[in-house]
């Protein structure tokens, strides 16, 4: 079997496993990597970019190297397994559904507002105590949009580009960015390299996610218009595209005041619709499921169409 076809098969099997089983229930490899990263951070942390670059290299290079070795011997099996372990699409959608249920319950009974707030850390790093129901709905829609690119399309794209080591590179970079890539006093310098690597590996996935959203969203023209008009104003070079296209596709306006534990940001608005409401969370869950499937189709289709 041609290597491109092997990658197409491995990605399809891994995607199917994620849809059927979700994330591994125990001993998740990403959790192992995160634990290891915390140990390394404690050992070598310094408020400097060079030390942060060393941190990223020490963690990423050995994992990718191991993936190269395994990928050469078992190209389809290793890619299927790593894709399943790296993808977070089903868990992302399930978390969105849980949030929708809890928001509905809290809307009917305000005393239950702590239930949806407890799910916010599963989706993003915002301060839950500062969020009302519609604020949590907005945070969920934005997180689902951005993480569709980070947790799904990125894995598929890098699996297509480089097989098993590509999947591992993307997942390691994305995990380190989530751990140290924040613009806080501790991580502005130390996390700089991790954030830049994550920006680089997610450049193409973000744009494929935007394309997929524009293809399957309820309002396709508005999705494209929001992408062209609003995405570049986002502080991230990549996150603005999936968020802007999702906003346009759903007829919403995302962005605005965003409160984190240590800071408050005034994000540019994306989309020209109304503010998100509780009912929009389920709409976004349906959209992310469609975007995930279309992203797989685009990536696998490209692999099968490439000349041998």
N, C-alpha and C positions, 0 to 999 in steps of 0.2 A: 504494500500500500504506500502511495506517495506520502511524504511527510506532511504536506498541506492537508491531505485527506485524513491522516492520523490525528492531526490537531483538531480538525472539524469534528471527528468522531469523539475524541476525548472531551472536548468542550460540551458537546451535546449530552454525553453521558453524565458529566458532572452537573450540568444544569438540571437534567432530569432528576438526579439524585437529590439536589437541593429542593426541587419542587415536591418530591415525594417525602423526604425525610427531614428537611430543614437542616439546621446546623447540627453537627455532632453533639449529642446530649452530654457527654462527659469527655474530659481530657481533650478539650478543643485545642488544636495546635496554635491558634492565634493567642489563646490565653497563656499557653506555655511561653510563646515568644514574648508576650507582654511582661510576664514575670521575669524572664531573663533580662529584658530591657531595663526593668526597674533595678535589678541587681547591678547591672553595668552602669547605670546612671549614678547610683550611690557611690560606686567605686571611682568614677573618673570625672564627675561633674566639676565644672569650673565655668565661671561666667565669661566664656569666650567662644567665638565662632570656630576656632581651630579645634578646641576640645569637643565641641558639638559635632564637627565633621568626623572626628575620630570615633565618636560614639556611634554615629550612623554607619560608618564603614565597618566597624568591628561587628555590628549586628547583622548588617545586610549581606556582606560579601560571603561569609561562610555558608549562610542559608542558600544563597543563589548558587554557590559552587556545588553544594550537595545536590541541589535540584538538577544541575547540569549532568552530574554523574548518573543519577537515577533516571532522568529523562532519556538519556541515550540508551539505556538497557531496556526500559519498559515505557516507551513513549506514550502509548494510548492509556495504559492503566494508571501510570503516575499522573498524567495530566487530568484524567477523570477524577482521581482521588483528591488531588490538590485543588482542582476547580470546585469540587463539592465542599471541601473544607474552607476555601477562601470566600466563596459566594455567601452573601448575607441577604439575598433577595426575599426568600420565604420568611425568614425571621423578621425582616424589615416590615413586610406587609402584615404579618401577624401582630407585630407591635402596634402598627397603625390601627388595626382592627380593635385591639384591646383598648387603645386610647379612645377610639370612637365610642365604645361601649361605656367606658368610665365617664367620658364627658357627657354623654346622654344621661347617665344616672345622676351626675352632679348637677346638671341643669334642672332635673326634676326635684332633686333634694340637695340644696346647697351645702348641707353639712358633710357631704361626701367629696368635697373638692380636693381633699388630700389624696384621694385615690388616683386621679389622673396626674396630679403633681408628682407622685412617686414614680411615674413612668418617664418623666421628662429626662432624667439622666441616662435612660436607655437610648434616647434619641439625639440629645445634644447637651451642651455644657451650660445652658442658661440657668439662671437662678429660679427654681420653681416657686419659691415663696412670693415672688414678685408678679406671678402670672395669674390672670383670671381665665375664665373659660375660653373666650375668643382669642386671648393671647396664646393659650396652649394650643388651640386649633391652628393658629398661624405658625407657631413653632413646629408643630407636627408636619404641616404641609411643606414647609421649607426644608425640614430635615429629610423627609421622604424623598423630595425632589433631588436634593444634593446627594444623598446616600444611594440613590438609584445609580448614579454615576460612579461613586466611590466603591460601593459594595457589590456592584453587579457588572456594569459595563466595563469598568477598568480591568477586572479579572478576565473577562472574555477577550478584550482587546489584547492584553499582554499575553494571554495564552495563545492567541492566534499569531502574535508577532514572534514569540520566543518559546512557546511550549511551557513545560513545567517550570523552568527557571524564571520565565516571564511572569507567571502567576505569583511565584514566591517574591519576586522583586516588587511587584505592585502591592501585595498584601503587607510586606514588611514596611515599605515606605509609607503606606497609608496608616498603619498602626503606630509607627513612630511619630508621624505628624499629629495623630490624635492624642499622643501622650505628651509631647514636648513642643509641638509646633505653634503654641499659643503666644500671643504678643503680651506676655506678662513680664514682671520684673525678673523672675527667675529664668524665663525661657527665651527672652528676646534675642539673646546672642547664642545661648547653648542650643536652642531649637531651630536656629536659622537654617542650617544645612538640611535637617530633616524636612523642614517646610519647603525648601527649594526642590529637593528631590521629589517630594509629593506633587508639587506644582508641575514638574516636568512629566512625570509618568501619567498624570491625569489630564494633560492637555488634550490629547486626542479622544479619550473616553468621554470627556465633558461635551465635546462637539458631536460625537455620535449619539449621546444621550439627548442632546438638543434636537438632532435630526429625527430620532425615533419619536420624541414627544410631539414634534410638529406633524409627524406622519399619522399618529393614532389619537391625538388629543381631540376633544370635542370641537375646539375652535382653532383650526389649523392656521388660518391667516393671522389671527391674533397672537398665536404662539411665535410665528416668524417675526411679526412686527415687534413684539416685546424683546425678542432676542436681539434684533438689530438696534433697537432704541435704548434698551435698559441694561443689557448684560454687562457691558464694558464698565459701567459705573460701580459695579460690585467690587469690594476690596480684594476679593480673590480673583485671580486670572481665569479660574475655571468654574467656581461655584455659581457665578452669575448666570451662566448659560442654562443649566438645568432648572434653576429657580425661576428665571425669567420666562422660559418657554412653558413651564408648568403654570405660572401665573396667567400667561396669555391663554393657554389651552383651556383653563378652567374659568376664565373670566374673573380673575381675582387680582388684587394688588398686594404684593408681598413687600417685605422690607419695613423700614421705619425704626423706631427705638427698640434696641435689643439689649436686654440686661443680662450680664453675666455676674458671677460671684464677685469678681474683682474690678469690673469696669462696666460702663454703659456705652454702647456704640449707637450712632445715628446712621443706620444703613440707608442707602438710596432706595427709593421705591421702584418696584418692578411690576409691570402690568398696569393696565388702566381700568381695572374693574373695581369691585367692592372689596371691603376687608373680609378676610376669611371668617367663617362661622363654624360652629360645631359640625354641622351637616357636611361641610366640605372635606372633612377628614376622610370619610368613606369614599368620596369622589376621587381623592388623591390616591387612596389605596388601589382603587380600580385602575387608575391611570398608571401607577408604577408597575402593576402586574403586566399591563399591556406593553409598556416601554421595555421591560425586561425581556419579554418574548421577542419583540421586534429587534432589540439589540443583538440577541443571539442570532436571529435570522440574518441580520446585516453582516455580522462577523463571519458566520459559517458560510454564507453565500459568497463573500469575498474570497474565502479560502478555496472554495470549490471552483470559483471562476478564474483564479490566478493561473497563468500558464505554467506548465510543469518545467 
